[in-house]
Amino acid sequence: MLNEKIVYYRKKNMLTQEELAYQLNVSRQTVTKWETGTIYPNIEYLIKLSNLFGAVSYTHLTLPPTSRV
């Protein structure tokens, strides 16, 4: 879930993995691992991601989507 949201917002902001990695001062491989769900960003990077993606709160990134009935 988190990994899918990172991919979605990265693409929505028209960033490559390399560009996102550069802006967060991590390796492209780290971004790849976040996006595949191999590892998860710590709270520091969740906050940086939410700031970078604009009006997206870090809780929005981490919470599962609400079910619609």
C-alpha positions as CSV (number, residue, x, y, z in Angstrom):
1,M,0.0,0.0,0.0
2,L,2.6,2.5,1.0
3,N,4.8,1.4,-1.8
4,E,2.0,2.0,-4.3
5,K,1.4,5.5,-3.0
6,I,5.0,6.4,-3.3
7,V,5.0,5.3,-7.0
8,Y,1.7,7.1,-7.6
9,Y,2.8,10.4,-6.1
10,R,6.3,10.2,-7.6
11,K,4.7,9.8,-11.1
12,K,2.1,12.4,-10.4
13,N,4.9,14.9,-9.6
14,M,6.7,13.8,-12.8
15,L,9.8,12.6,-11.0
16,T,12.0,9.7,-11.9
17,Q,13.3,7.4,-9.2
18,E,16.7,9.1,-9.7
19,E,15.3,12.6,-9.2
20,L,13.3,11.6,-6.1
21,A,16.4,9.9,-4.7
22,Y,18.4,13.0,-5.3
23,Q,15.9,15.3,-3.6
24,L,15.8,13.0,-0.6
25,N,19.5,12.4,-0.5
26,V,19.2,8.6,-0.8
27,S,20.2,6.2,-3.5
28,R,18.0,5.3,-6.4
29,Q,18.1,1.7,-5.1
30,T,16.6,2.8,-1.9
31,V,13.6,4.4,-3.8
32,T,13.3,1.2,-5.8
33,K,13.1,-0.8,-2.5
34,W,10.5,1.5,-1.1
35,E,8.4,1.2,-4.3
36,T,8.6,-2.6,-4.3
37,G,7.9,-2.9,-0.6
38,T,11.2,-4.5,0.1
39,I,11.9,-1.9,2.8
40,Y,9.9,1.0,4.1
41,P,11.0,4.6,4.7
42,N,11.5,5.7,8.3
43,I,9.4,8.5,9.8
44,E,12.0,11.1,8.7
45,Y,11.7,10.1,5.1
46,L,7.9,9.8,5.3
47,I,7.8,13.4,6.4
48,K,10.2,14.4,3.6
49,L,8.1,12.5,1.1
50,S,4.9,14.2,2.3
51,N,6.5,17.6,2.0
52,L,7.9,16.9,-1.4
53,F,4.6,15.6,-2.7
54,G,2.7,18.7,-1.6
55,A,-0.5,18.5,0.3
56,V,-0.1,14.9,1.1
57,S,0.2,14.1,4.9
58,Y,2.5,11.4,6.0
59,T,-0.5,9.7,7.7
60,H,-2.2,9.6,4.2
61,L,0.8,7.8,2.9
62,T,0.8,5.2,5.6
63,L,-2.8,4.6,6.3
64,P,-4.7,2.0,4.2
65,P,-7.4,3.3,1.9
66,T,-10.9,3.5,3.4
67,S,-13.3,0.9,2.2
68,R,-16.3,2.3,0.2
69,V,-19.6,0.6,0.6
